[in-house]
Amino acid sequence: MITLEQSLLKADIGRLRIAAELWGLELESTDTASALEELCASLLDLESVSETLEILPAEARSAVNTLVAAEGKLEWAVFARKYGEIREMGAGKRDRERPYLKPASTAEFLFYRALLAKAFFETEKGSQEFAYIPEDLLEIINEVSADDVPPAPSAEALGRPATPMEKAFEIPATDHILDDATTYLAAMRIGEVSKLTVQRDLPALLTIAGIIKNDGLLPEAVKKFLEAPRAEALDMLYNAWLKSSTFDELRLIPSIICEGEWKNQPQVTREFLLNLINDIPQGKWWSIPAFVKSIKDKYPDYQRPAGDYDSWFIKRASDGQFLRGFAYWDAVDGALVKYMIQTLHWLGKADLAAPEEGKEVTAFKMQSKVESQKSNDLRPSTFDGTINVASNGRITVSRTFSRAVRYQLARFCKWDEPKGDDYFYRVTAESLKRATAQGLNAEQLLAMLVKYTNGAVPPALVKGLKRWDAHGPEARVESLYVLRVHSPEVMEEMRQSKAGKFFGEFLSPTAVVVKPGAVQKILAELAELGLLAEARLDE
């Protein structure tokens, strides 16, 4: 920190005399250096400080107390938002207008009394401007009676407990993220991610967990994740998120779009918000609106270097409106607080609640260690759950069955929409062709089904899978356009004409498949031959 003498080192003698006058002193020195030494000696006196603090107006006293509680310094943007700015003016203008007699703000009132100074300090977020009390002056202020200047308060939970209405409809935390991750990894493996709708956080989370990289799977990491017990796998994702410096919640909030080259510090921000959340009693329902409002009141710049609300280019997703300035705090910074709570719920660490089903969540509850352990105890092990196979090739897998097995099944099968706690797959010719292209064979699928159903695979499916490996597809269902004529002679005449080049497979002496896209060309050629054909294309 900076001493009183250092903070006034660039002050002219006029400024020093103003400070002395406001403290009820008169400087005898005529040169600046001597006057500075004399002033500091007078101001750094316990009795003088005590008397000066006693006569401060309530708002000025509040500002001093705020700085003392913050250990002597506070980001200037935060301080100025509550206590005002200091007008910039040269010595000549200052001496003419004498702003210290009618200060425009509490900050200006304290500045001319040398109780407040401004300077840039290095922080984890880079260089930031701070309001501060000079270090040696702060030590004396701290010696003043605790009744006059209260010490820094102990950590207290921000906000308040949730009301009965806010917590009326409870949404317990789950580990369903593990099942979503399994589905996503399977989609990546077969190249069908584009057909999948997932939270955009999921790929980012799997990336920081070292399970995927550059849109590709890391096989060993995938195997370890899928084979791990559910509680352990969930902890893998949570710990990766907790320690990540690249998982950027701000840029993942669906209601906003971040543009430009500006940078934020997601890990620093995450740690700060989690510290505030950890101050909330575990196992107690807490109001989200009240928690967000308290952060806005006490720590509005928690993620903004030097309180900068203008250089970050952020748009509202719904209409493209730029959200610049403190006026949009709720839409950006407030939304991030809510998103952090949602992420904790997503990762199985916090329960949520709303006034009623379908409404915006208004309360959350961090799980206590006891509750968390109970949740882990209730989570199934790797091979709990069931798998059922029907003779038509439909496979039903419960959510709690082995995720590694479900991942492998997805490589062989066509996926149907899941319902409740069940996932549905179908063995089809198309899915087996896709699996074959990836180096798999139907015998592997059969072996897996036999193993995990204890041999309860219907004979028809066993036969079908074995025949597939031996012969591939033996039947085909397809949509075709067929040309039919009333006699073989007409068919032969057409075959010898230009129309013949549009013929496909002959089905009989009077029927032939029309090549794809050639129906209108066939009709035109028939007309040239004097044959007017009836076209039934919509049946």
C-alpha positions as CSV (number, residue, x, y, z in Angstrom):
1,M,0.0,0.0,0.0
2,I,0.9,3.7,-0.3
3,T,1.7,6.0,2.6
4,L,0.1,9.4,3.2
5,E,3.3,11.1,2.1
6,Q,3.5,9.0,-1.1
7,S,-0.1,9.7,-1.9
8,L,0.5,13.5,-1.7
9,L,3.9,13.5,-3.3
10,K,2.7,15.2,-6.5
11,A,0.4,17.7,-4.7
12,D,1.3,21.4,-5.0
13,I,1.6,23.5,-1.9
14,G,-1.9,24.9,-2.5
15,R,-3.5,21.4,-2.2
16,L,-1.5,20.8,1.0
17,R,-2.7,24.0,2.6
18,I,-6.3,23.1,1.7
19,A,-6.0,19.8,3.5
20,A,-4.4,21.5,6.5
21,E,-7.2,24.1,6.6
22,L,-9.9,21.4,6.5
23,W,-8.2,19.7,9.5
24,G,-8.1,23.0,11.4
25,L,-4.3,23.3,11.0
26,E,-2.0,26.1,9.6
27,L,1.2,25.2,7.8
28,E,4.2,27.3,8.6
29,S,6.4,25.9,5.8
30,T,6.7,27.9,2.6
31,D,8.2,25.2,0.3
32,T,6.3,22.1,-0.9
33,A,8.6,19.5,0.4
34,S,8.7,21.0,3.9
35,A,4.9,21.6,3.9
36,L,4.3,17.9,2.9
37,E,6.5,16.7,5.8
38,E,4.8,19.1,8.2
39,L,1.3,18.1,7.1
40,C,1.9,14.4,7.3
41,A,3.3,14.7,10.8
42,S,0.2,16.6,11.9
43,L,-2.3,14.3,10.2
44,L,-0.8,11.1,11.5
45,D,-1.8,11.8,15.0
46,L,-4.2,9.6,16.9
47,E,-6.0,12.5,18.6
48,S,-6.3,14.6,15.4
49,V,-7.7,11.6,13.5
50,S,-10.2,10.8,16.2
51,E,-11.4,14.4,16.3
52,T,-11.7,14.6,12.5
53,L,-13.6,11.4,12.3
54,E,-16.0,12.5,15.0
55,I,-17.2,15.6,13.0
56,L,-17.5,13.8,9.6
57,P,-20.9,13.9,8.0
58,A,-22.8,10.5,8.1
59,E,-22.2,9.8,4.4
60,A,-18.5,10.6,4.6
61,R,-18.2,8.4,7.8
62,S,-19.9,5.6,5.9
63,A,-17.4,5.9,3.1
64,V,-14.5,5.7,5.5
65,N,-16.1,2.7,7.2
66,T,-16.6,1.0,3.8
67,L,-12.9,1.4,3.0
68,V,-11.8,0.2,6.4
69,A,-14.0,-2.9,6.1
70,A,-12.4,-3.6,2.7
71,E,-8.9,-3.4,4.4
72,G,-8.3,0.1,3.1
73,K,-8.9,-0.2,-0.6
74,L,-11.8,-0.8,-3.0
75,E,-12.2,-0.8,-6.8
76,W,-12.7,2.8,-7.8
77,A,-15.8,2.0,-10.0
78,V,-17.5,0.3,-7.0
79,F,-16.6,3.1,-4.6
80,A,-17.6,5.9,-7.0
81,R,-20.9,4.3,-7.8
82,K,-21.9,4.8,-4.2
83,Y,-19.9,7.9,-3.1
84,G,-19.5,9.8,-6.3
85,E,-16.6,11.0,-8.5
86,I,-13.8,13.6,-8.0
87,R,-13.8,16.5,-10.4
88,E,-10.6,16.9,-12.4
89,M,-9.2,20.4,-12.4
90,G,-5.8,22.2,-12.4
91,A,-4.4,24.2,-9.5
92,G,-5.5,27.5,-11.0
93,K,-9.2,26.5,-11.5
94,R,-9.2,24.8,-8.1
95,D,-8.0,28.0,-6.3
96,R,-10.5,30.1,-8.2
97,E,-13.6,27.9,-7.7
98,R,-12.6,26.4,-4.3
99,P,-14.5,23.0,-4.9
100,Y,-13.4,21.8,-1.4
101,L,-15.9,24.3,0.2
102,K,-18.8,22.9,-1.8
103,P,-17.7,19.3,-2.8
104,A,-19.8,17.7,-5.5
105,S,-19.6,14.3,-3.8
106,T,-18.6,12.4,-0.7
107,A,-15.5,11.2,-2.5
108,E,-14.5,14.8,-3.2
109,F,-15.2,15.7,0.4
110,L,-12.8,13.1,1.6
111,F,-10.2,13.7,-1.1
112,Y,-9.5,17.3,-0.1
113,R,-9.1,16.2,3.5
114,A,-6.5,13.6,2.4
115,L,-8.6,10.8,3.8
116,L,-9.1,9.4,0.4
117,A,-6.7,8.9,-2.6
118,K,-6.8,7.2,-6.0
119,A,-4.2,4.9,-7.6
120,F,-3.7,1.9,-9.9
121,F,-2.8,-1.4,-8.3
122,E,-2.0,-4.7,-9.9
123,T,-4.5,-7.5,-9.4
124,E,-5.3,-10.9,-10.7
125,K,-7.5,-9.2,-13.3
126,G,-4.7,-6.8,-14.3
127,S,-4.1,-3.2,-13.4
128,Q,-7.2,-1.6,-11.8
129,E,-7.9,1.8,-10.3
130,F,-8.7,1.8,-6.6
131,A,-10.0,4.2,-3.9
132,Y,-7.8,3.8,-0.9
133,I,-6.9,5.2,2.5
134,P,-3.1,5.7,2.8
135,E,-1.6,2.8,4.8
136,D,-0.2,4.7,7.7
137,L,-3.4,6.8,8.1
138,L,-5.4,3.6,8.0
139,E,-3.4,2.1,10.9
140,I,-4.3,5.1,13.0
141,I,-8.0,5.0,12.0
142,N,-8.0,1.3,13.0
143,E,-6.8,2.4,16.5
144,V,-9.8,4.6,16.9
145,S,-12.6,3.2,19.1
146,A,-14.5,0.2,17.5
147,D,-17.7,2.2,18.2
148,D,-16.5,4.9,15.8
149,V,-15.2,2.8,12.9
150,P,-16.5,-0.8,12.9
151,P,-14.0,-3.6,11.9
152,A,-14.5,-5.5,8.7
153,P,-17.5,-7.8,9.1
154,S,-17.2,-11.5,9.2
155,A,-18.4,-13.5,6.2
156,E,-22.1,-13.7,6.1
157,A,-24.4,-15.3,3.5
158,L,-25.8,-12.8,1.0
159,G,-29.5,-12.7,0.5
160,R,-32.0,-14.5,2.6
161,P,-33.8,-17.9,3.0
162,A,-36.4,-18.8,0.4
163,T,-40.0,-18.1,1.1
164,P,-42.5,-21.0,1.0
165,M,-43.7,-19.8,-2.4
166,E,-40.2,-19.6,-3.8
167,K,-39.5,-23.2,-2.8
168,A,-42.9,-24.7,-3.5
169,F,-42.0,-27.0,-6.4
170,E,-38.7,-28.8,-5.8
171,I,-36.4,-30.0,-8.6
172,P,-33.9,-32.4,-7.0
173,A,-30.4,-32.6,-8.4
174,T,-29.7,-35.7,-10.5
175,D,-26.7,-37.4,-12.3
176,H,-28.5,-37.4,-15.7
177,I,-25.7,-35.5,-17.2
178,L,-23.8,-38.8,-17.3
179,D,-26.5,-40.2,-19.6
180,D,-26.5,-37.1,-21.8
181,A,-22.7,-37.4,-22.1
182,T,-23.0,-41.1,-23.0
183,T,-25.4,-40.3,-25.8
184,Y,-23.3,-37.4,-27.1
185,L,-20.1,-39.5,-27.1
186,A,-21.9,-42.3,-29.0
187,A,-23.2,-39.7,-31.6
188,M,-19.6,-38.5,-32.0
189,R,-18.4,-42.0,-32.5
190,I,-20.9,-42.7,-35.4
191,G,-20.7,-39.2,-36.9
192,E,-24.2,-38.2,-36.1
193,V,-23.8,-35.3,-33.7
194,S,-25.6,-33.0,-36.1
195,K,-28.8,-35.0,-35.5
196,L,-28.5,-34.5,-31.7
197,T,-29.9,-31.7,-29.6
198,V,-27.7,-31.1,-26.5
199,Q,-26.9,-28.3,-24.1
200,R,-24.0,-26.3,-25.6
201,D,-22.2,-26.6,-22.3
202,L,-21.8,-30.4,-22.7
203,P,-19.2,-30.4,-25.5
204,A,-17.2,-27.7,-23.5
205,L,-17.4,-29.8,-20.3
206,L,-16.3,-33.0,-22.0
207,T,-13.4,-31.1,-23.5
208,I,-12.1,-29.7,-20.2
209,A,-12.5,-33.1,-18.7
210,G,-10.1,-34.5,-21.3
211,I,-12.7,-36.9,-22.8
212,I,-12.9,-35.2,-26.2
213,K,-10.5,-33.0,-28.1
214,N,-10.9,-30.9,-31.3
215,D,-14.3,-32.6,-31.9
216,G,-12.7,-36.1,-31.7
217,L,-12.9,-38.8,-29.0
218,L,-9.9,-39.7,-26.8
219,P,-10.5,-43.5,-26.6
220,E,-8.8,-44.2,-23.3
221,A,-10.5,-41.3,-21.5
222,V,-13.9,-42.3,-23.0
223,K,-13.4,-45.9,-21.7
224,K,-12.4,-44.7,-18.2
225,F,-15.3,-42.3,-18.0
226,L,-18.0,-44.8,-19.3
227,E,-16.8,-47.6,-17.1
228,A,-16.5,-45.5,-13.9
229,P,-19.2,-45.9,-11.2
230,R,-21.7,-43.1,-11.6
231,A,-20.6,-41.1,-8.5
232,E,-17.0,-41.2,-9.6
233,A,-17.8,-40.2,-13.1
234,L,-19.9,-37.3,-11.9
235,D,-17.0,-36.1,-9.7
236,M,-14.7,-36.3,-12.7
237,L,-16.9,-33.8,-14.5
238,Y,-17.4,-31.6,-11.5
239,N,-13.7,-31.4,-10.6
240,A,-12.8,-30.6,-14.2
241,W,-15.3,-27.7,-14.2
242,L,-14.1,-26.5,-10.8
243,K,-10.5,-26.2,-11.9
244,S,-10.9,-25.1,-15.5
245,S,-9.6,-21.7,-16.7
246,T,-11.2,-22.2,-20.2
247,F,-14.8,-23.3,-19.4
248,D,-16.4,-19.9,-19.8
249,E,-19.9,-19.8,-18.4
250,L,-20.5,-16.2,-19.6
251,R,-20.1,-17.2,-23.2
252,L,-22.4,-20.2,-22.7
253,I,-25.4,-18.3,-21.4
254,P,-28.1,-18.9,-24.0
255,S,-29.8,-15.5,-23.6
256,I,-26.7,-13.5,-24.6
257,I,-24.1,-13.5,-27.4
258,C,-20.5,-12.5,-26.7
259,E,-18.6,-10.9,-29.6
260,G,-15.1,-9.4,-30.1
261,E,-11.6,-10.0,-28.8
262,W,-12.1,-8.9,-25.2
263,K,-11.2,-11.4,-22.5
264,N,-12.7,-12.3,-19.1
265,Q,-11.4,-14.6,-16.4
266,P,-13.9,-17.4,-15.9
267,Q,-12.0,-19.3,-13.3
268,V,-11.4,-16.2,-11.0
269,T,-15.1,-15.3,-11.4
270,R,-16.2,-18.9,-10.7
271,E,-14.1,-19.1,-7.5
272,F,-15.5,-15.8,-6.3
273,L,-19.1,-16.8,-6.8
274,L,-18.6,-20.2,-5.4
275,N,-17.1,-18.7,-2.2
276,L,-20.3,-16.6,-1.8
277,I,-22.4,-19.7,-2.5
278,N,-20.4,-21.7,0.1
279,D,-21.2,-19.1,2.7
280,I,-24.9,-20.1,2.5
281,P,-25.9,-22.7,5.0
282,Q,-25.8,-26.2,3.4
283,G,-29.1,-28.0,3.2
284,K,-31.1,-24.7,3.5
285,W,-33.3,-23.3,0.7
286,W,-32.1,-19.9,-0.4
287,S,-33.8,-17.2,-2.5
288,I,-32.2,-16.8,-5.9
289,P,-33.6,-13.3,-6.6
290,A,-32.4,-12.0,-3.2
291,F,-29.0,-13.6,-3.6
292,V,-28.5,-12.0,-7.0
293,K,-29.7,-8.6,-5.7
294,S,-27.2,-8.8,-2.8
295,I,-24.3,-9.5,-5.1
296,K,-25.4,-6.5,-7.2
297,D,-25.5,-4.3,-4.2
298,K,-22.2,-5.5,-2.6
299,Y,-20.1,-6.9,-5.4
300,P,-21.5,-5.5,-8.6
301,D,-18.1,-5.7,-10.4
302,Y,-17.3,-9.3,-9.4
303,Q,-16.3,-10.2,-13.0
304,R,-15.5,-6.7,-14.4
305,P,-11.9,-5.4,-14.4
306,A,-12.0,-1.9,-13.0
307,G,-15.8,-1.8,-13.3
308,D,-15.7,-1.8,-17.1
309,Y,-19.2,-2.1,-18.5
310,D,-18.5,-0.7,-22.0
311,S,-15.6,-2.6,-23.7
312,W,-17.3,-6.1,-23.6
313,F,-19.4,-6.5,-26.7
314,I,-22.4,-8.5,-25.5
315,K,-25.7,-8.7,-27.3
316,R,-29.1,-10.0,-26.3
317,A,-29.8,-13.1,-28.2
318,S,-33.5,-12.4,-28.7
319,D,-33.2,-9.1,-30.6
320,G,-29.5,-8.4,-31.1
321,Q,-29.6,-5.4,-28.7
322,F,-26.1,-4.5,-27.3
323,L,-26.0,-4.7,-23.5
324,R,-23.4,-2.1,-22.6
325,G,-23.3,-0.1,-19.4
326,F,-24.3,-0.9,-15.8
327,A,-28.0,-0.6,-16.7
328,Y,-27.8,-4.1,-18.2
329,W,-26.2,-5.7,-15.1
330,D,-29.2,-8.0,-14.5
331,A,-29.2,-9.2,-18.1
332,V,-25.5,-10.1,-18.1
333,D,-23.8,-10.2,-14.6
334,G,-27.0,-11.2,-12.9
335,A,-27.7,-13.9,-15.5
336,L,-24.2,-15.3,-14.9
337,V,-25.0,-15.8,-11.2
338,K,-28.2,-17.7,-12.0
339,Y,-26.3,-19.7,-14.7
340,M,-23.7,-20.7,-12.1
341,I,-26.4,-22.0,-9.8
342,Q,-28.0,-23.9,-12.8
343,T,-24.6,-25.4,-13.5
344,L,-24.2,-26.7,-10.0
345,H,-27.7,-28.3,-10.3
346,W,-26.6,-29.8,-13.7
347,L,-23.5,-31.3,-12.0
348,G,-25.6,-32.8,-9.2
349,K,-24.6,-30.4,-6.4
350,A,-27.6,-28.2,-5.9
351,D,-31.4,-28.7,-5.8
352,L,-33.6,-26.1,-7.4
353,A,-37.2,-25.0,-6.7
354,A,-39.8,-22.8,-8.4
355,P,-43.2,-21.4,-7.4
356,E,-44.8,-24.1,-9.5
357,E,-43.9,-26.6,-12.3
358,G,-42.7,-24.9,-15.5
359,K,-42.0,-21.6,-13.8
360,E,-38.5,-19.9,-13.5
361,V,-36.5,-21.3,-10.6
362,T,-36.5,-19.0,-7.6
363,A,-34.6,-21.0,-4.9
364,F,-31.7,-23.3,-4.6
365,K,-30.2,-25.5,-1.9
366,M,-26.6,-26.7,-1.8
367,Q,-26.5,-30.3,-0.8
368,S,-24.9,-31.0,2.6
369,K,-22.2,-33.6,3.0
370,V,-24.7,-36.0,4.4
371,E,-27.2,-35.4,1.6
372,S,-24.4,-35.7,-1.0
373,Q,-23.3,-39.0,0.5
374,K,-26.9,-40.3,0.5
375,S,-27.2,-39.4,-3.1
376,N,-24.0,-41.3,-3.9
377,D,-25.3,-44.3,-2.0
378,L,-28.5,-44.2,-4.0
379,R,-26.8,-43.9,-7.3
380,P,-26.6,-47.3,-9.1
381,S,-23.3,-49.1,-9.7
382,T,-22.1,-49.6,-13.3
383,F,-24.1,-52.7,-14.0
384,D,-27.4,-52.0,-12.3
385,G,-30.5,-51.6,-14.5
386,T,-32.0,-53.9,-17.2
387,I,-31.6,-54.6,-20.9
388,N,-34.4,-56.3,-22.9
389,V,-34.3,-57.6,-26.5
390,A,-37.3,-58.2,-28.6
391,S,-37.5,-60.6,-31.6
392,N,-38.1,-57.7,-34.0
393,G,-34.7,-56.3,-33.1
394,R,-35.9,-53.6,-30.6
395,I,-33.6,-53.2,-27.6
396,T,-34.7,-51.4,-24.4
397,V,-32.0,-50.3,-22.0
398,S,-32.7,-48.6,-18.6
399,R,-30.9,-45.4,-17.8
400,T,-29.1,-47.0,-14.9
401,F,-27.6,-49.8,-17.0
402,S,-23.9,-49.8,-17.9
403,R,-23.2,-46.6,-19.8
404,A,-20.3,-48.4,-21.6
405,V,-22.7,-51.1,-22.9
406,R,-25.2,-48.5,-24.0
407,Y,-22.4,-46.6,-25.9
408,Q,-21.5,-49.8,-27.7
409,L,-25.1,-50.6,-28.5
410,A,-25.5,-47.2,-30.1
411,R,-22.8,-48.0,-32.6
412,F,-24.7,-51.0,-33.9
413,C,-28.3,-49.7,-33.8
414,K,-30.7,-47.1,-34.9
415,W,-31.8,-44.8,-32.1
416,D,-35.4,-44.2,-31.1
417,E,-36.6,-41.4,-28.8
418,P,-36.0,-42.2,-25.1
419,K,-38.9,-42.2,-22.7
420,G,-38.7,-41.7,-19.0
421,D,-35.7,-43.7,-17.7
422,D,-35.5,-46.0,-20.8
423,Y,-33.5,-45.8,-24.0
424,F,-34.6,-47.6,-27.2
425,Y,-32.6,-49.0,-30.1
426,R,-33.4,-51.0,-33.2
427,V,-31.2,-53.4,-35.1
428,T,-31.7,-52.5,-38.8
429,A,-29.9,-53.2,-42.1
430,E,-28.8,-49.5,-42.3
431,S,-27.4,-49.5,-38.7
432,L,-25.5,-52.7,-39.4
433,K,-24.1,-51.3,-42.6
434,R,-22.9,-48.3,-40.7
435,A,-21.3,-50.5,-38.0
436,T,-19.6,-52.6,-40.7
437,A,-18.1,-49.4,-42.2
438,Q,-16.6,-48.8,-38.7
439,G,-15.0,-52.2,-38.6
440,L,-17.6,-53.9,-36.5
441,N,-19.5,-57.1,-37.3
442,A,-22.9,-58.4,-36.2
443,E,-21.3,-61.3,-34.3
444,Q,-19.9,-58.8,-31.9
445,L,-23.3,-57.3,-31.3
446,L,-24.7,-60.8,-30.7
447,A,-22.0,-61.7,-28.3
448,M,-22.7,-58.5,-26.3
449,L,-26.4,-59.1,-26.2
450,V,-26.0,-62.7,-25.1
451,K,-23.6,-61.6,-22.3
452,Y,-25.7,-58.8,-20.9
453,T,-29.1,-60.6,-21.2
454,N,-27.8,-63.9,-19.8
455,G,-28.6,-65.5,-23.1
456,A,-32.1,-64.1,-23.4
457,V,-31.8,-63.1,-27.1
458,P,-34.8,-64.2,-29.3
459,P,-33.9,-66.9,-31.8
460,A,-35.1,-64.9,-34.7
461,L,-32.6,-62.1,-33.9
462,V,-29.8,-64.6,-33.4
463,K,-30.6,-66.1,-36.8
464,G,-30.8,-62.7,-38.4
465,L,-27.5,-61.4,-37.1
466,K,-25.7,-64.6,-38.1
467,R,-27.1,-64.5,-41.6
468,W,-26.1,-60.8,-41.9
469,D,-22.5,-61.7,-41.2
470,A,-22.6,-64.5,-43.8
471,H,-24.6,-62.8,-46.6
472,G,-25.2,-59.2,-45.8
473,P,-28.7,-57.8,-46.6
474,E,-30.9,-60.5,-48.2
475,A,-34.0,-58.5,-48.7
476,R,-34.8,-54.9,-49.6
477,V,-37.8,-52.6,-49.3
478,E,-37.7,-49.5,-51.5
479,S,-39.8,-47.0,-53.4
480,L,-39.7,-47.3,-57.2
481,Y,-41.5,-45.9,-60.2
482,V,-42.7,-48.8,-62.5
483,L,-43.7,-48.5,-66.1
484,R,-46.4,-51.0,-67.1
485,V,-47.6,-51.6,-70.7
486,H,-50.4,-53.8,-72.0
487,S,-48.2,-56.2,-74.1
488,P,-44.6,-57.4,-74.5
489,E,-44.5,-56.1,-78.1
490,V,-45.1,-52.5,-76.8
491,M,-42.3,-53.0,-74.2
492,E,-39.9,-54.2,-76.9
493,E,-40.7,-51.2,-79.1
494,M,-40.0,-48.8,-76.3
495,R,-36.8,-50.7,-75.3
496,Q,-35.5,-50.2,-78.9
497,S,-36.3,-46.4,-78.8
498,K,-34.6,-43.5,-77.0
499,A,-36.8,-44.3,-74.0
500,G,-34.8,-47.5,-73.4
501,K,-31.9,-45.7,-71.9
502,F,-34.2,-44.7,-68.9
503,F,-35.1,-48.3,-68.1
504,G,-33.9,-50.0,-65.0
505,E,-34.5,-53.6,-63.8
506,F,-37.2,-55.6,-65.8
507,L,-39.8,-57.0,-63.5
508,S,-41.8,-58.9,-66.1
509,P,-42.3,-58.8,-69.9
510,T,-44.7,-55.9,-69.4
511,A,-43.2,-54.1,-66.4
512,V,-39.9,-52.3,-65.9
513,V,-38.3,-50.0,-63.2
514,V,-37.8,-46.4,-64.3
515,K,-34.5,-45.0,-63.4
516,P,-34.5,-42.3,-60.7
517,G,-35.4,-38.8,-62.0
518,A,-36.4,-40.1,-65.4
519,V,-40.2,-40.3,-65.2
520,Q,-40.9,-37.1,-67.2
521,K,-38.3,-38.0,-69.8
522,I,-40.0,-41.5,-70.2
523,L,-43.3,-39.8,-70.7
524,A,-41.9,-37.4,-73.3
525,E,-40.3,-40.3,-75.3
526,L,-43.6,-42.3,-75.2
527,A,-45.4,-39.3,-76.6
528,E,-42.9,-39.2,-79.5
529,L,-43.8,-42.8,-80.2
530,G,-47.5,-42.0,-80.2
531,L,-48.1,-43.6,-76.8
532,L,-50.0,-41.5,-74.3
533,A,-49.2,-42.8,-70.8
534,E,-51.1,-42.4,-67.6
535,A,-48.9,-41.2,-64.7
536,R,-49.8,-42.1,-61.1
537,L,-47.0,-40.5,-59.2
538,D,-48.7,-39.6,-55.9
539,E,-50.1,-43.0,-55.1
